[in-house]
Amino acid sequence: MNDTRKLRRQNGMFVGVCGGLGAFFGISPFWFRLLFVILLLPGGLPGVIPYIVLWVVMPAQR
């Protein structure tokens, strides 16, 4: 299978993590932003840690 999709940060609202996830999965970045906000509600860390990890791991769009 020759899949040319690459997981990369997009130019977005903060650092582009949600935009990159949205582009990769073919859905609106709004849903990923909503997910991270919901994960922030129980105390912050469940939403902040995965976001920071993705920020560090995902390369920027060229």
C-alpha contacts under 8 A as a table, 3 or more apart, distances in Angstrom:
res1	aa1	res2	aa2	distance
5	R	24	F	6.37
6	K	24	F	6.62
7	L	20	G	6.30
7	L	21	L	6.82
7	L	24	F	5.72
7	L	58	M	6.68
7	L	59	P	7.74
8	R	17	V	7.82
8	R	20	G	5.25
8	R	21	L	7.67
8	R	24	F	7.87
8	R	58	M	5.49
8	R	59	P	5.28
8	R	60	A	5.50
8	R	61	Q	5.42
9	R	15	V	7.22
9	R	16	G	4.82
9	R	17	V	5.10
9	R	18	C	7.73
9	R	19	G	6.63
9	R	20	G	4.42
9	R	21	L	7.61
9	R	55	W	7.71
9	R	58	M	6.09
9	R	59	P	6.15
9	R	60	A	4.72
9	R	61	Q	5.55
10	Q	15	V	7.61
10	Q	16	G	4.53
10	Q	17	V	6.77
10	Q	18	C	7.99
10	Q	19	G	5.30
10	Q	20	G	4.90
10	Q	60	A	6.76
10	Q	61	Q	5.74
11	N	15	V	6.94
11	N	16	G	5.15
11	N	19	G	7.19
11	N	61	Q	7.74
12	G	15	V	6.04
12	G	16	G	4.29
12	G	17	V	7.71
12	G	18	C	7.73
12	G	19	G	5.95
13	M	16	G	6.37
14	F	17	V	7.89
15	V	55	W	7.20
16	G	19	G	5.09
16	G	20	G	6.02
17	V	20	G	5.18
17	V	21	L	6.23
17	V	51	Y	7.29
17	V	54	L	6.73
17	V	55	W	6.11
17	V	58	M	7.69
18	C	21	L	5.05
18	C	22	G	6.00
18	C	29	P	5.19
18	C	30	F	7.65
18	C	32	F	5.48
18	C	33	R	6.05
19	G	22	G	5.05
19	G	23	A	6.14
19	G	28	S	7.82
19	G	29	P	4.98
20	G	23	A	5.14
20	G	24	F	6.09
20	G	29	P	7.78
21	L	24	F	5.09
21	L	25	F	6.13
21	L	29	P	6.93
21	L	32	F	7.35
22	G	25	F	5.35
22	G	26	G	5.61
22	G	27	I	4.92
22	G	28	S	5.27
22	G	29	P	4.50
22	G	32	F	7.09
23	A	26	G	5.04
23	A	27	I	6.59
23	A	28	S	7.59
23	A	29	P	7.56
27	I	31	W	7.73
28	S	31	W	6.06
28	S	32	F	7.72
29	P	32	F	5.30
29	P	33	R	6.29
30	F	33	R	5.05
30	F	34	L	6.08
31	W	34	L	5.02
31	W	35	L	6.14
32	F	35	L	4.93
32	F	36	F	6.25
33	R	36	F	5.23
33	R	37	V	6.22
34	L	37	V	5.09
34	L	38	I	6.14
35	L	38	I	5.14
35	L	39	L	6.17
36	F	39	L	4.97
36	F	40	L	6.23
36	F	47	G	5.10
36	F	48	V	7.68
36	F	51	Y	7.57
37	V	40	L	5.02
37	V	41	L	6.74
37	V	47	G	6.85
38	I	41	L	5.44
38	I	42	P	7.99
38	I	47	G	7.56
39	L	42	P	6.58
39	L	44	G	6.94
39	L	45	L	7.92
39	L	46	P	5.41
39	L	47	G	4.41
40	L	43	G	5.98
40	L	44	G	4.05
40	L	45	L	6.61
40	L	46	P	6.16
40	L	47	G	4.59
40	L	48	V	6.84
41	L	44	G	6.06
42	P	46	P	7.50
43	G	46	P	7.31
44	G	47	G	5.66
44	G	48	V	6.01
45	L	48	V	4.95
45	L	49	I	5.61
46	P	49	I	6.07
46	P	50	P	7.01
47	G	50	P	6.04
47	G	51	Y	6.42
48	V	51	Y	5.20
48	V	52	I	6.12
49	I	52	I	5.25
49	I	53	V	6.14
50	P	53	V	5.04
50	P	54	L	6.06
51	Y	54	L	5.18
51	Y	55	W	6.07
52	I	55	W	4.89
52	I	56	V	6.24
53	V	56	V	5.24
53	V	57	V	6.03
54	L	57	V	5.04
54	L	58	M	5.56
55	W	58	M	5.69
56	V	59	P	7.65
